[in-house]
Each structure stands twice: as structure tokens, then as C-alpha cells.
Amino acid sequence: MKNRRVFAFSMAVLWGIVFANALNDVTIGICMGLLMGMAFGLFDHSNDAENDKGA
């Protein structure tokens, strides 16, 4: 669980930097980075976290 969150956070930071440089707008870069982080599972649901504890 912890490794997935670290991976998702690092992907959010990476894509935030990439989009901020590509679009020349920091605000849009941060927003797009958060969206990419959500796509990689940055904000998990609580019931998913409970299921991972048993595994």
C-alpha cells in the first residue's frame, strides 16, 4: 500500500513538472499532475485500504 502511494505521488510530481514546462503555466501543470496522480491511485478509497491490509 505504501509503495503504491509513493509511486502515485512521484508520478503526480513528475507529470506536474512536465505539463508545467510544456504548457508554460504552473497552475495548469499542478492540476494536470494531480489528475495523473489520481489516475495512478494517489487518492485511494478507504475500503480499498482495508482490503489491502488482509493481503
Secondary structure, 3 states (H helix, E strand, C coil): CHHHHHHHHHHHHHHHHHHHHHHCCHHHHHHHHHHHHHHCCCCCCHHHHHHHHHC
